Amino acid sequence: MSWFKRLTGNISGEKKELPEGLWTKCEQCGEIIHKSQLELNLWTCHKCNYHFRITSYDYINILIDKGTFKEFDKKLRSVDVLSFVDTKPYKERLKEAMKKTGLNEAIITGTGKMNGIPVVIGVMDFRFIGGSMGSVVGEKVARAIERAYKLRNPLIIVSSSGGARMMESALSLMQMAKTSAMLTKLSSAKIPYISVLTDPTTGGVTASYAMLGDINIAEPGALIGFAGPRVIKQATGKDLPEGFQRSEFLLEHGFIDLIVHRKELKNKIVQILKLILEK
């Protein structure tokens, strides 16, 4: 005779499920984090400090004083001048990216204030075709540089990119020279440019404006490099050092100036700007 019987289901008879999207698993340590807690911690893991990828508007909300951001060049959009097709037409990729993100391109540019300091800011968004740099991204960066030059305001660019946009071929590669040349104008005028590198910052963006800041700041653990680790390993036939192309490795080897936690990013940039502008 069985003294105990196993109950099937729960006591109420109703199946309990966690609401979709309320919990997130940390990709680094596996910690289960509630969405509200993650947002309060600026999308970083409270246990291991892993920095989740966030959107361009999230960075603007973190860095720019509330109510001061004014976007410019919002209506600029890429066009398929080469009628490029890989697994699908480039035109379709653009439409899908616009629908998915609500953006017209992989970067948002505008003016705003950081603790009252007027700045020109550009923030890339990896969700838009991998944050790739095409003609419009290059043009918007160039216009942001020109705006900073005319206003004599510091320039901040937050990069998150897989590199040049292959669907635009040489047209995308031309943006590397274009943006780099524009930054020399800013440098000659002694207007500060701070580059913030987030995960990932690779390819042609790394090889141009992302690494040309007067101060180059990276978030912890960000992948930063030109070619990816897998490609480099295949080309050299050698095992790569531990942590290769991560922020900490680059800081140790002198490629970046600072690693700053996302929660301290705004205060650190403001501190740097005050030191520069007071001279």
C-alpha positions in Angstrom: 0.0 0.0 0.0 1.4 3.4 -0.9 1.3 5.9 1.9 2.1 8.9 -0.3 0.8 9.7 -3.8 2.8 12.0 -6.1 0.7 15.0 -7.2 0.7 15.8 -10.9 0.8 19.5 -11.7 0.7 22.2 -9.0 -1.8 22.5 -6.2 -4.0 25.0 -8.1 -4.0 22.8 -11.2 -2.7 25.7 -13.3 0.6 25.6 -15.1 2.9 28.4 -14.1 5.2 29.9 -16.6 7.7 32.8 -16.4 6.5 35.7 -18.5 8.6 35.9 -21.7 11.3 38.5 -21.8 11.4 39.3 -18.0 14.6 37.3 -17.3 17.9 37.3 -19.0 20.9 35.0 -18.7 24.3 36.5 -18.5 26.4 35.2 -21.4 29.6 35.2 -19.3 28.7 33.8 -15.9 25.2 32.3 -16.5 23.6 34.4 -13.8 19.8 34.8 -14.3 18.9 38.5 -14.0 15.5 40.2 -13.9 15.0 42.8 -16.7 14.3 45.6 -14.2 17.5 44.8 -12.3 19.5 44.7 -15.5 18.2 48.1 -16.6 19.0 49.7 -13.2 22.5 48.4 -13.6 22.7 49.9 -17.1 22.6 46.5 -18.8 25.6 45.1 -16.9 25.8 41.9 -14.9 25.8 42.6 -11.1 27.8 39.4 -10.5 30.6 39.5 -13.1 30.3 43.0 -14.7 29.6 41.6 -18.2 28.4 44.4 -20.5 25.4 43.5 -22.6 25.1 45.0 -26.0 22.6 47.9 -26.0 21.0 50.2 -28.5 22.1 53.6 -29.7 19.3 55.3 -27.9 20.2 53.5 -24.7 23.7 55.0 -24.9 22.2 58.5 -25.6 20.0 58.1 -22.5 23.0 57.1 -20.4 25.4 59.8 -21.7 23.3 62.9 -22.6 21.5 65.1 -20.1 17.8 64.5 -20.2 15.9 66.6 -22.7 19.0 68.1 -24.4 19.5 65.7 -27.3 18.6 67.0 -30.7 19.2 64.6 -33.6 20.3 65.8 -37.0 20.6 64.2 -40.5 17.9 61.7 -39.4 16.5 61.3 -42.9 19.7 60.2 -44.6 19.3 56.7 -45.9 21.5 54.2 -47.8 20.6 53.3 -51.4 21.6 50.2 -53.4 23.7 51.9 -56.1 25.4 48.6 -57.1 22.2 46.5 -57.2 24.0 44.1 -54.8 22.7 40.6 -54.1 24.2 37.9 -51.9 21.7 35.6 -50.2 19.1 38.4 -50.6 19.1 41.8 -52.3 20.7 44.7 -50.4 17.4 46.7 -50.7 15.6 44.0 -48.7 18.3 44.0 -46.0 17.9 47.7 -45.6 14.1 47.5 -45.4 14.4 44.7 -42.8 17.0 46.6 -40.7 14.8 49.7 -40.7 11.7 47.8 -39.7 13.6 45.8 -37.0 15.4 48.8 -35.4 13.2 51.8 -36.2 16.4 53.5 -37.4 17.3 54.7 -40.9 20.9 53.9 -40.5 23.5 52.3 -38.3 24.4 55.5 -36.5 22.5 58.3 -34.8 24.1 61.8 -34.7 23.0 64.9 -32.8 23.9 67.5 -30.3 23.3 67.5 -26.5 24.8 68.3 -23.2 26.9 66.2 -20.7 26.5 67.6 -17.2 25.9 71.0 -19.0 28.8 70.7 -21.4 27.6 71.1 -25.0 28.8 68.2 -27.2 28.2 66.7 -30.7 27.6 62.9 -30.4 27.4 60.0 -32.8 26.3 56.5 -31.6 26.5 53.4 -33.7 23.9 50.6 -33.4 25.0 47.0 -34.0 21.4 45.9 -34.7 21.5 47.7 -38.1 23.3 45.3 -40.4 25.9 44.6 -37.8 26.6 48.3 -37.3 28.4 48.3 -40.7 29.8 51.5 -42.1 28.4 52.3 -45.5 28.3 55.6 -47.4 25.6 57.1 -45.2 27.3 56.2 -42.0 30.5 57.8 -43.3 28.6 60.9 -44.4 26.8 61.2 -41.0 30.1 60.9 -39.2 31.7 63.5 -41.5 28.8 65.9 -40.9 29.0 65.3 -37.1 32.7 66.2 -37.3 31.9 69.3 -39.3 29.2 70.3 -36.8 31.6 70.0 -33.9 34.1 72.1 -35.8 31.6 74.9 -36.5 30.2 74.9 -33.0 33.6 74.3 -31.5 32.1 71.6 -29.3 33.7 68.4 -28.2 32.9 65.3 -30.4 31.9 62.0 -28.8 31.5 58.9 -31.0 30.4 55.6 -29.5 31.4 52.7 -31.9 29.8 49.3 -32.3 30.5 47.8 -35.6 31.4 44.7 -37.7 33.3 47.0 -40.1 32.8 48.3 -43.6 29.5 47.4 -45.4 30.4 44.8 -48.0 27.2 45.5 -49.9 28.6 48.9 -50.9 32.0 47.5 -51.9 34.7 50.2 -52.5 32.2 53.0 -51.6 32.2 51.8 -48.0 36.0 51.6 -47.9 36.2 55.2 -49.1 34.5 56.3 -45.8 37.6 55.3 -43.9 39.8 57.9 -45.6 36.9 60.4 -45.6 36.3 60.3 -41.9 40.0 60.2 -41.0 40.7 63.2 -43.1 37.8 65.2 -41.5 39.2 64.4 -38.0 42.5 66.1 -38.9 40.5 69.3 -39.3 39.1 68.9 -35.8 42.6 68.1 -34.4 44.1 71.2 -36.1 41.4 73.4 -34.4 42.2 71.7 -31.0 38.7 70.5 -30.5 38.6 67.4 -28.4 37.4 64.1 -29.8 36.7 61.2 -27.5 36.1 57.8 -29.0 34.2 55.1 -27.0 34.7 51.5 -28.2 32.1 49.0 -27.3 31.6 45.3 -28.1 32.3 44.7 -30.9 34.3 47.4 -32.7 36.0 45.8 -35.7 37.0 46.1 -39.3 37.1 49.4 -41.1 35.6 51.4 -38.2 38.5 50.3 -36.0 40.9 51.1 -38.8 39.5 54.7 -39.1 37.7 57.0 -36.7 37.2 54.6 -33.8 40.9 54.6 -33.0 41.7 58.2 -33.8 40.3 59.8 -30.6 42.4 62.2 -28.5 41.3 59.8 -25.8 40.2 56.2 -26.7 38.0 54.6 -24.0 36.7 51.0 -24.1 34.1 49.2 -22.1 35.3 46.1 -20.2 35.6 43.0 -22.2 34.8 44.6 -25.6 36.1 42.9 -28.7 38.3 45.4 -30.6 40.3 44.7 -33.7 40.6 44.8 -37.4 40.2 41.2 -38.5 38.6 38.7 -36.2 40.6 36.3 -34.0 39.5 33.3 -36.1 40.7 34.9 -39.3 44.0 35.9 -37.8 44.6 32.4 -36.4 43.9 30.9 -39.8 46.2 33.4 -41.5 49.1 33.0 -39.1 48.7 29.3 -38.2 49.4 30.2 -34.6 47.5 30.1 -31.3 46.6 33.6 -30.1 47.3 34.9 -26.6 44.6 34.6 -24.0 42.2 37.6 -24.1 43.5 38.6 -27.5 41.7 41.7 -29.0 39.7 42.3 -25.8 39.8 45.7 -24.0 42.1 44.5 -21.3 44.7 43.1 -23.8 44.6 46.3 -25.8 45.1 48.5 -22.7 48.1 46.4 -21.6 49.6 46.8 -25.1 49.0 50.6 -25.4 46.2 50.6 -28.0 43.6 52.3 -25.8 43.8 54.8 -23.0 41.2 53.7 -20.5 38.7 51.0 -19.7 35.6 52.4 -18.0 32.6 50.6 -16.6 29.4 51.7 -18.3 28.0 53.1 -15.0 31.1 55.4 -14.8 31.3 56.3 -18.5 29.5 59.7 -18.4 31.3 60.9 -15.3 34.7 59.9 -16.7 34.0 61.6 -20.1 32.9 64.8 -18.3 35.9 64.7 -16.1 38.2 64.4 -19.2 36.4 67.2 -21.0 36.7 69.5 -18.1 40.4 68.9 -17.8 40.8 69.6 -21.6 38.5 72.6 -21.8 39.9 74.4 -18.8 43.4 74.6 -20.3 
